Amino acid sequence: MGNVEIPNWLEGLPLAPEFRPTDTEFSDPIAYISKIEKEASNFGICKIIPPLPKPSKKYVFSNLNKSLLKRPELGLDNSSLGVGNSWKMGADGSNGGVSRAVFTTRQQEVGQNVKKTKGGVQKPLSCVHKQVWQSGEVYTLEQFEAKSKSFARSILGTSKDVSPLVVEAMFWKAALEKPIYVEYANDVPG
């Protein structure tokens, strides 16, 4: 990953507030959000860490798969891929007794087209909002996790302790350079 230069303007930004409600406060999440709204609105974003134990990855994947399997349009959209009814079969043709749902992703171009001028100075050609479109790719949760981990290793290396500030600096650097394409698995129900 090498050394990442953190721009001064980014270092000077205040961190978004982080809230850790008690069990009692979080018994009504909407009321809690209303309670912190004024403070959080000054930042435009906040992080709420629920007072609940973190569920296991197996539990999360199981629930996401169940949620995705309830979406018939995924199975119908991908029937030509042999996916039928929103699940993929194993290499041996069986599903191993486990239904594994599939979902599609979205892509967005990040970065700017730049034009080199005399003296090697680069000028952005445009600073327009980039559209997001369906990628046409179909993944199981496990396949997308493997792909995202591979991408993270290629960009961040093998370091486990990469600060959010470094990741943000890398994003803004990429946003000012030649366009790259980012794939999102957002808006997945569950």
ABEGO torsion letter per residue (X at the ends): XEBBBBBAAAAABBBBBBBBBBAAAAABAAAAAAAAAAAAAAAGBBBBBBABBBBBAAAAAAAAAAAAAABAAAAAAAAAAGAEGGBBBBAAGBAGGBBBBBBBBBBBBBEBBBBBBBGGBBBBABBBBBBBBBAGBBBBAAAAAAAAAAAAAAAAEABABBBAAAAAAAAAAAAABBBBBBBBABGBBX
